[in-house]
Amino acid sequence: MGQETAKDTKYASALVTLQGRENKPKIKKPNKLIHDPQVRDFINKQYQGRIVPVF
């Protein structure tokens, strides 16, 4: 197998929960915060393309 580098590797992070719990405050609040435009701006500024927000 060829040698992988961080540049060649793609990963995604996601917030997941059990069905039926998606409307609980403990899930809704972090989900709202994760999708905040300020978070996207921070990621873009801080990581300059090394990490890319996909939301």
Phi, psi and omega in degrees: 000150178285162180274128179270147172243166179301326180297327183273350187259134179244129177228155174226144175250144181214152173265121181235156179210169177286148178302136181096347179255001185295340180260005177286142181305325180294342178259316184297318183296307179296326179297318178296317180295320181298324184267010180292135179302331178294327177293317178300314179298318179298313181300313181298317181289314186289318189255352172044050177092347178289329173234134184238122176290137183242026178246000000 
